Structures are given as C-alpha cells and as structure tokens.
Amino acid sequence: MVALAARIRPRAGISPADVKAAVLQGINELVVDTVPQPAPKSGEVLVRIQAAALNHRDVWIKIGQYAGLHFPIIPGSDGAGTVVEVGEGVDSAWMEREVIINPSFDWGHSERAQEPRFTILGLPHHGTLAEFIRVPLSQVAPKPSHLSWEEAAALPLAGLTAFRALFRRAQLQPHERVLINGIGAGTALIALQFAVAAGALPCVTSSTPSKLEKAHELGAKAGVLYNLPDWHVEFGRHHGPFDVIVDSAGGSGFDHLIDLAAPGGRIVFFGATRGNPPELSMRKVFWRQLSLLGTTMGSPADFADMVDFVKNHAIRPVVDTVFPLEKASEAFQRMERGEQFGKLVIRL
C-alpha cells in the first residue's frame, strides 16, 4: 500500500491512525485494506463516512472499461457522513454537521455544460468507500433530515443526474407523459420519483416483471417488458406518445424510443450501456421536431436545487441492499449481475 499512502498522505506533523477502505489495486482487484487517514487542506473538510453507495461507473472502473484509470484507487462517488475536522479557512461551525457529498467536481462557470477540468469523485480523486474522506467545503451540503444514512448516501450522483436530465435539459412540465427506460437502476428510479413529485405521468420499461411491479408501487402508471418482440408498438398505442423519454442504454432499442416520442418530444440520455445505436432515424427526428439531449451529472446549482426538491417533496431514494465494507466485493458482484432494484449501499 506504499503507492496509495503516498497519494493521500496528510499534511506534515500529523500522525493519523490507519483507516479502512475498499481499494482497487488493479483491474478486478478489489480489496479491503488500511490506509492513512487523510487530513483536510485549506478550504476542505474531513468527513467520517457513515454510508456510501455504488454506481455503474464504479463497476466500469473495476473492470477496466473507463477512461483515465490509475491504481491503486479508492472508488465510490456517493457518500454521506459527519464533518469531524475542518481545514484552514473553514468555519468551525461545520464541525459535527451531517452532510452529503456532491460528486460533481470542478464543473466550471457555465450552467450549459461542464468545463474540461470537470471530474467525478472516485476517479481521479479517491472516493467514498473509506471511513474518512477529505473534500472541498463547496462539495458538501447538509443532509436532508428525513433521510437515513443509507438513503442519503444513495442520493447524490443518481439524484443530480436525474434532476438535470428531467428539469434542466428536458424541461419536464406537470401532466406530461414520461417514459423511463430500464427501471431498477438507481438513476432511473430517482427519475421516476422526481417525475411523480413533479406531477408528470410516468411509465417505465424493464426486462423483469418484478421490477415493473415495484415501479408501479412507486407511482409508475404503466410498464412494459422491453425484451418482448415489438414491445413498443402496442405499448405506445395504449400509453404514448411520450413528451419526455429518459434513457441510459442506447443500442439497437434507441430507435424504438424515437418511435414512442410525441411530436416535439425530448429524449434525454446519460449513458450508453448497450453501445451506440446501429441506425438513427434522422427523418423521424427532424420531421417530428424531436430533441435529442445529452447530459452528464450537473452543476453546483443543479445539486442545490435537487437537494431542495428532495427535501420539499420528502423523497426517499430506494435502497436495494446494504453491505458492510468487508463485503464490498459482494455489492459489486450484485451490480454486475444487474439484480438490484435501487441503490447498493456500503455501511461504514
């Protein structure tokens, strides 16, 4: 662990105790090890992590399918905990505050898009799967009081991504029809909860009947299995067309989403887990005045507004399973199998 210690060694004069962390030492080499406790620099706070959550991004990093890989690295973009130390220039009133961490670093000055220096917590910076993490004060916000530690940890990345997708990019309005493709993942689920809270009329797709049933309990008006032949034809006839469609898969099914969009509709997407669409029906897009909207994470203003929205509507992110840190590898395996309905949380 010499290389890792060198990366997170605290300021001179501090003799920290070793703390536990899940460390990726290489591709598919996840271990729970001890690392030196970090110390906050000027403008930073030290957070004792109470709970952290996984995202598909962590899996891509683990299996080596992500840009900018370097090892060893502590993964994890989502986390919630208590401020236990403040760096120079930080008001001591932050001490002992319960906070959630904004994983969207160095967004920049424009609300339209992030700047080139933008990064996401967990790579290249050490992430939240550790007992302690130091982050700039600007990256923390008070934890909504109605959330448990596990729910709070499940919120940041998925909540930020879904909020910007629905409200900033797609400009979702009350009573509009929304289709959320691939329900079960954390971002899709929080998008469903946001759409319900906003007074929209959401429908969902999945490959698993049980996930459709659970989505109905969260407020979905209808659901369909996207692995059935021509699923979109009958479903669109009865429940479409859709003003807003949310997708993170891409692939060959993307053309079905274009068919399901209403004239003037908006398709917003933040992933391509199934790769690029083999064909794109450009005539359908321009003739029906459709908007294809890409989005990634969100700005500090997006994060603040998302947290307020969650507080005002008492939204609770869906947690699938909670694991102790020592079983972090089991959490990764569950995500890799696609079995989860909601967020996979690591309790520290």
Secondary structure by P-SEA (a helix, b strand, c coil): caaaaaaccccccccccbbbbbccccccccccccccbbbbcccbbbbccccccccaaaaaaaacccccccccccccccbbbbbcccccccccccccbbbbbccccccccccccccccccccccccccccccbbbbcccccccccccccaaaaaaccaaaaaaaaaccccccccccbbbbbcccccaaaaaaaaaaaaabbbbbbccccaaaaaaaaaacccccccccccaaaaaaaaccccccbbbbcccccaaaaaaaaccccbbbbbcccccccccccaaaaaaaabbbbbbbccccaaaaaaaaaaaaaacccccccccccccaaaaaaaaaaacccccbbbbcc
